[in-house]
Amino acid sequence: MQEPLTSREAVLVLNAVSGVGPVLYRRLMETFGSPERILEADEYALTRVEGVGPKTAQAIRDWATTFSLSKEKRLLLDWGAVFLTPDDAAFPPLLRKIYDCPLGLYMLGDVMCLKKPCVSIVGSRRSTLYGISVAKKLAAGLARAGFCVVSGMARGIDAAAHEGALEAGGSTLAVLGSGIDIVYPPENKELYDAIRQKGLIVSEFPFGRTVNRQTFPMRNRIISGLSEAVIVVESAIHGGSMITANTAGEQGRTLMAIPGRIDQVSSQGCHQLIRDGAILVTSVEDVLEELAYGAQQLEMQLPSASKPRPVMSLSPLEQKIYQALADGACVGLDALAERTGMPISDVASTLLLLELKKQVVKRADGTFEARVFA
């Protein structure tokens, strides 16, 4: 005869059942009183709960046909991970209070990170070099001030925030839109390993769960839910970071945004947030002051978008092209030719030399951007 499940085991099971999310789980708990009793209930009793149809009721009753609890427990041991529920004292207290608190969190790494106050830094995957520089400096300053920097380990701003905190010797926490055993995007494997060793990786999803359109918004509410404040560094008007900003507002978190160029698509979302009442941030001190942590002598002023500077001598033509990009804009080949009055062929060859000297970067959309040197 199979031994009865513990409360934690029952939550592990329910967390993996299709159709059972945080809101429905709360209704089930209000009706049955414990996760074990939910799994013991018959289909009729289950379908009497608002939101539970025959399909979900059957999925709960037949959970063992789609989910191996023994395998999940073995994976937790093999990975050296833990699964915490809101009933655990170590579960993040701010996250516990949100309306759609996850049933539980898989955690891989240093759980002591959760003892620090958390601030999220999020932004566009298609970030500018300026945005990356800002995210790194901001994360480093917050990490040195004793915060755990939270983000989603995505390309661009998220990755830069994690890297900045790690390079400063501080704490960082990555919330994944997949199981903790899935690295996404794959090119962030080195970053994933570094966070696993020196920070904390968390997810509400079971082992093996891959990312999809649904998992990212679910992840975003956890990013903001963990944090005292959410800082958006770069985002388009309809970017994914705006979802995080919206959930931050719904959760009563302090929302902050970094201003950028008025003609840069990647800054339009931040400017909209500032118009709507988000706090404009230009330094780590701004964040500390807003969160009432007291002024600290950090010397962490953010880099100016209008003053990138070269680190080596340039030819007159190279200097001309570089100065045409010195306002922080991302400019195409034709526009650069128009700005400088140079033939396109000369502009193209000069840009190649500047790329080789690591003074200019060609972006995925074909435009060029001057590097920012802090």
Secondary structure by P-SEA (a helix, b strand, c coil): ccccccaaaaaaaaaacccccaaaaaaaaaacccaaaaaaccaaaaaacccccaaaaaaaaaccccccaaaaaaaaaaacbbbbcccccccccccccccccccbbbbcccccccccbbbbbbbbccccaaaaaaaaaaaaaaaaabbbbbbcccccaaaaaaaaaaaacbbbbbbccccccccccccaaaaaaaaaacbbbbbcccccccccaaaaaaaaaaaaaaccbbbbcccccccaaaaaaaaaaaaccbbbbbbcccccccaaaaaaaaaacccccccaaaaaaaacccccccccccccccbbbbcccccaaaaaaaaaacccccccaaaaaaaacccaaaaaaaaaaaaaacccccccccbbbbbbcc
